[in-house]
């Protein structure tokens, strides 16, 4: 499929080609510095145009429709940008829509996107009554500062505007406000609220951002849902790897209690139960049962414990290691760049699948959830590759980039 470019873009391409073909020795030396300054200004304007385009693609979910990837995934997996750079561009594109004066200044070439990002981050922390004053001051300072220098001036500006009375007092106030509350709501759900210090918030955002990337077109979770699932991955990773104190010789574990019939026969009206009393669906219980750190307690007709996480359900260390090497440490879903976290039974253990290398597939948390709770399935081919099928039985190949 051919791409239809706008006339303006074609004119710009022609102008850039002509510029690249120019012999710089033909430019008088007295004008070379001015020419270079104009190039830097034009680069800022081009960055603004790019950010506008990315914001539109992101808002319209164009990349999902065309490539099966979110805008950030398209930037990293199709355009080969570093994930950090891609995320920064997406965040700035979204923020510029909320701060039109900053957008206008960037579009005029007055400063770089790095400077614009410093400004919008600062404005997000300013009380509404000081917003216009602080924004005007930052826009005045920005063309004459490096991004680092401007960041250093932000707190000084907040002090000068009376937002804070002193640097020490500002830091003390921020520290006193730190806290995290997790409160039960209904049926075991939790409500989370609180205030994080800058360094804790930054670390958490980086970790969640790295984990919460969309896995592709089949990933229909919202941005908030992906971040929720990322927190779960962080917690499970800690429980699996931290040197936690043992209780009566046993490391802390999550126990899911479920009837045998519900576990094996895919019943939809029988639910598992966590120690807190919260219930989880049979599909969730079966997914959790794949994790050696989460013990399924299977009950018989008289509520007697038939099975409590038998070891043969779990892959041996040798099988897990061999599967990891065979898959090059990647998720089995073609093109997925999320880190694998679960060694999954291709034919489920509850359906008679064995804990062997032929039946082992490393999956990221999202695709592990997909095959357990969204009706997807997978099989292993003769060449040792994997094929995934959606709930309708349609194979899901990676969609190539349009020409």
Secondary structure, DSSP 8 states (H G I E B T S, - for coil): ------HHHHHHHHHHHHHHTS-GGGS-HHHHHHHHHHHHHHHHHHHHHHHHHHHHHHHHTHHHHHHSS-HHHHHHHTS---HHHHHHHHHHHHHHHH-HHHHHHHHTTSS-HHHHHHHHHHHTTS-GGGHHHHHHHHHHHHTTS-HHHHHHHHHHHHHHTTS-S-HHHHHHHHHHT-EEEEEE-STT-EEEEEE--HHHHHHHHHHHHHH----STT----HHHHHHHHHHHHHHHHHHHS----BTTB---EEEEEEHHHHHTT-SS-EEEETTS-EEEHHHHHHHHTSTTEEEEEE-TTS-EEEE--GGGS--HHHHHHHHHHTTT--SSTT--S-EEEEEESS-GGGT--SSGGGEEEEEHHHHHHHHHS--EEEE-TTS-EEEE-TTS-B--------
